Amino acid sequence: MSAVTASQISVTIIWDDSVVLVFSFQDSNNNTQYCGFPHLVPAWQSQSGKQTQISATVQSITQAGVQVSADPATWVDTVKYGARGNKISVVYDDTINVNYTTQTAQPYQLQQLYSIHG
């Protein structure tokens, strides 16, 4: 595992289908690096309810709900900020990668991301 920080770089958004965002940037050796992450917001929701009719005019209703979701919006916003010419920093692993192919059959080798900030 070798974490590398690419500081004060601009990025180019290569693919964004609202499920996966792929972007590229130049590392310190002027090599193009590709990174990406899913940004489909997974959400789980559970609801339950209870209704009791006591009389024609009085009833009791109880409801409870729980919703849990993960929101990578800050990473999406930071990458878009970097794609508009602003400088951001990307911490990635230059030895761990995964192959990803877009819906249009374009393959990319994506480096593992640790953080994005700008």
C-alpha positions in Angstrom: 0.0 0.0 0.0 1.4 3.3 -1.0 -0.6 6.4 -0.4 0.2 9.3 -2.6 -1.0 12.9 -2.4 -1.6 14.9 -5.5 -1.7 18.4 -4.2 -3.1 21.5 -5.8 -4.3 19.9 -9.0 -7.1 20.4 -11.5 -9.1 17.4 -12.5 -11.1 16.4 -15.6 -14.4 14.6 -15.2 -14.3 11.7 -17.6 -17.6 9.9 -16.8 -20.6 10.8 -14.6 -23.8 8.9 -15.1 -25.2 9.8 -11.6 -24.1 6.4 -10.4 -20.3 6.4 -10.9 -18.0 9.4 -11.3 -14.7 8.9 -13.0 -12.1 11.7 -13.1 -8.5 12.1 -14.2 -5.5 14.2 -13.3 -1.8 14.5 -13.9 0.5 13.1 -11.1 3.9 14.5 -10.2 5.5 12.5 -13.0 3.0 13.9 -15.6 1.3 10.5 -15.9 -2.5 10.5 -16.2 -4.2 8.9 -13.2 -7.8 7.8 -13.2 -9.9 7.7 -10.0 -13.6 7.1 -9.5 -16.3 6.3 -6.9 -19.9 5.4 -6.9 -22.2 8.3 -5.9 -25.6 6.6 -6.1 -26.9 7.3 -2.7 -27.8 4.0 -1.0 -30.7 4.4 1.4 -32.6 2.0 3.6 -35.9 2.8 5.1 -38.2 1.0 7.6 -41.6 2.2 8.6 -44.3 0.8 10.9 -47.6 2.2 12.0 -50.5 1.4 14.3 -54.0 2.8 14.3 -56.6 2.2 16.9 -60.2 3.3 16.4 -61.6 3.9 19.9 -64.9 5.5 19.0 -66.4 7.3 16.0 -64.7 10.6 17.1 -61.5 9.5 18.8 -58.7 7.5 17.3 -55.0 7.0 18.1 -52.3 6.8 15.4 -48.7 5.9 16.1 -46.1 5.9 13.4 -42.3 5.4 13.5 -39.7 5.6 10.7 -36.0 5.2 10.4 -34.0 6.1 7.3 -30.3 5.6 6.9 -28.3 6.9 3.8 -24.8 7.5 2.7 -24.1 10.7 0.9 -20.9 11.2 -1.0 -22.0 14.6 -2.1 -19.0 16.4 -0.7 -16.7 14.3 -2.9 -18.8 15.0 -6.0 -18.9 18.7 -5.2 -15.1 18.8 -4.6 -14.4 17.0 -7.9 -16.7 19.3 -9.8 -15.0 22.3 -8.1 -11.6 20.9 -9.3 -13.0 20.4 -12.8 -13.9 24.1 -13.0 -10.2 25.0 -12.9 -9.9 25.3 -9.1 -7.1 23.4 -7.3 -7.9 20.4 -5.1 -5.9 17.6 -3.5 -6.4 13.9 -4.0 -5.0 11.2 -1.8 -4.9 7.8 -3.6 -3.1 4.5 -3.6 -0.7 4.1 -6.6 -0.5 0.3 -6.1 -4.2 -0.7 -5.6 -6.6 -0.3 -8.5 -9.8 -1.7 -9.9 -10.9 -2.1 -13.5 -14.1 -0.3 -14.4 -16.0 -0.2 -17.7 -18.6 2.4 -18.4 -22.0 1.8 -20.0 -20.4 2.9 -23.3 -17.8 0.1 -23.0 -14.9 2.5 -22.2 -12.5 0.7 -19.8 -10.6 2.5 -17.0 -8.1 1.4 -14.4 -9.2 3.4 -11.3 -6.8 4.0 -8.4 -8.1 3.5 -4.9 -9.2 6.8 -3.3 -8.5 7.7 0.3 -9.7 11.3 0.4 -10.5 14.3 -1.8 -10.4 17.9 -0.5 -10.1 21.3 -1.9 
